[in-house]
């Protein structure tokens, strides 16, 4: 098979772009790290991908990152509340041999920040849903004057109970997401709070 010079250059550009995507990751955004995680750059430098935090997590919310997050982040631990929530056992930070996860207490636990997804939240269209407000053990979610949930950022530790409990996917057949999600606080400073 013969290539023209232009065809070869085009193929080379496509190959370089795919390599860049593999290293940088296509998933985008900042991963939600386990309790006690140091700053992201330091975390990536310290984490040896030993999976001890993944293995010790009793609620199975800590998972190894796949290649879609990029080669640099691959196999590093991140938190996902698709199946369960963080019960604040803090075993993950106790097990970390490298200091990528530093010991924290239940009072200083800070995984992320719950964010209301206004377009998917049932209470933002129809009043009456108070599931996230009722389930939050820290009372970090309150109802505003229109009886819609609002997250009190100073109280939220990002445990994920609200995200797991959210009934939006079962009440709305047209959405795949939740009415409330937990995000990395650094990502929220960039994007600015509630999601529309």
Steps between C-alpha positions, in 0.01 A plus 500: 500500500650835394453822691530847361694751705173672597341166598804408712495836681124466564548149639785623719286785640214259580743262673651782709154623600398153619824469701431839658146389593635180654748691716268786593179299526173557317277489809597852600430665831662439834462156657340476842776360720466291820498661846826667599629545145774759460491755215461332157856556369651373825247214508605382153866521597454310829241234409672173404174341373521223765118478525508457882237771541281332237530163675430627851190712414199322657241686291693452171482866398873522432588374152814497284488753215485350152703599195224743396633738768845490337816300557619726782179449701447136404464270804500790745211481748191713455159508668175409322160511665319287241462206740542635851632788712798564727421384853794700642689192623826668387673166443624622159710782645631270776615240243676735258874423512618803300324798660284565192209458744569666834321400819185704565231495767125484451491871584758592234374256233465691173459287187317754287192719477143401417358703211134524398444420131206737456385363162473145640394568860133417551459769768613771257203422272243380751513558873473211739822301459712529813694172483847659495404738782365215711796265436785745563653412840677836524194714415706647216195521270210731579189613316484854368190722502362312195554160673793407276820345637806718550840370611671673793863464387660554841309203644533255207779242521419328167405161650263424210193395701290760319620385156423134574157583645390739221186360332526714183602215263202287603256792497614643167533258213682751278813548711798281568651711776401601849339811638799537731861396449820529699788675327856585586508839675778619266273432202218694663722803553569494127140443385321697769251293703162370387466318173233596251 
